[in-house]
C-alpha cells in the first residue's frame, strides 16, 4: 500500500478516497515543521505540500521512495521542479478549482482599491475624519475603464470575464498572443508590456512565477503607470519589488493597490501596513469554504489518477 505524507491539517471529508485506498499520515491541528518532514519522508511514496512549504533537493534526496509530489495549489514555485524531474519524481498541481475564486478575489481587490472601500471602512470604524462632501475622498470608477491583464491564462481570462460584465475594456500581455477566438470573447487587445503599463487604468498581475517573471514589477515599471493607476497582485509576491511599490503608493505615483501575495509571506513590508491607498488580503485567493473542499478533491484525483488512471490529472513535469 502506498504511503502518503500530508504536511498540513486538512478536513478529512474530501480526502475519504485517499484514506480508503492508501496509508495516509496527516497532522492533527498544526502544520508539520520541515524537520518533521525530513524525518518521516524516507518511508513515503507521495508528499503533499502546500504553496508555502518549499520542497527542495534535501527533502527529495531524503525521500528514497518518493514517486509523486502532489501540490495543494496551482503555483508550484515552492517545488524544485527541475530536480524532481531529474530524479524521476512526478509533480501535479490543481489549476481547475483555483481559477474562479482567485479571479473573484482579484476583481474584489480591484473594486475595493479603486472605490476606496478599505479606506472608508477603516475611517468610519475608527471615528477618524472622513469627507462626506460631494467630491471629498472620492474613489475611481470601474465602468468604462481599461483593465490591463499581465498573464491571460485561466485566471486572467476568468478575471476578464468579470471585468467585461462590469463594462471594462480589456488589454493584455502574454508570453504568446491568444487566438482570435479567445480575444473576441473578451474583446481583448494584445499589447506590449510597456504599452499595457502606460495605458491601463487598472493593472492585474496574473502570470505564473518563473525565473523570467521574478521582480517583473519594479521602480521602472511603476514609473510607467498612470498616477491614477490601480495595481492588483494575486499571482506571487516575488514578482513585485515590494519596497518600490510601497514608495510609489506613498508618493502617489500610482493611485492604489490591492494585494493578496507578498515577497516574504506571511511578513508584509511595514511601509504597506500604514498606507491608506492599499487593500491587503492574507493570500486568500482560494480561501472559501467551498473551494478548499474542491481543491482537496482535485488533489485526491491527481493522486488516484496517477496510480490508477481513474481520473485525469494535472501534471507539471514530463
C-alpha angles and dihedrals in degrees: 000000000000116000120223125198116201111193098203140037117271133170110268099222098082090041094060095112091053093052091047095052107028144037102259130188118194126168118245110235105333131064116249120260119235091249091057092051092050090051096049104034097084090074098049134086096192130045122192112196126169127227093275097051112086113217106199140166094282093057093045092048089051090048096081092169097036113138104155139029107196106193119212094219142044096250116071103187085116089072129068093234096179093054092046090052091049089054093046094248115147120225126203132183136187112243099152102063095036096057106076100040092048091051088046092056092044090057091045090054090047091055094041094050097042096044092040094235095153091048093050092047094051094046094049095045093048093045089236121154115281126174111243091181127117096267104014118120090355122176132213127269123243100196112092094010128123121250116202112203118199104201112023099200127121095309094039091054093046088053091048090054091056093044094050090051087056093052099261128144118232130222122166145184123209138163085252129022114251125239119276088245092060093042092052091050089067098021083240125171123211114227138168119271092251094048090051092053092048100046109031120099091200122028122197123190110214103148122121120261109255135147087265094055096046108128089356090159114050140139094299094049092046090051089059093057124094117261085241094050121126116209122206126190122185094143114077131320096228089067091071132058096233096196092050089050092050090049092050091050094046092049090043092238084141127024104236148325138220114205133186098164134049141195096247106023130225086022116077125200107264089226090066095049094064098046121104094203098065129077115207131202128179101243087288100150093123098023102123124118092240097047097047086057093047093046091055090050092051090050091050090050090053091055097043090043091051093054102030107021089231095129137030109257135207105231121189101192132037 
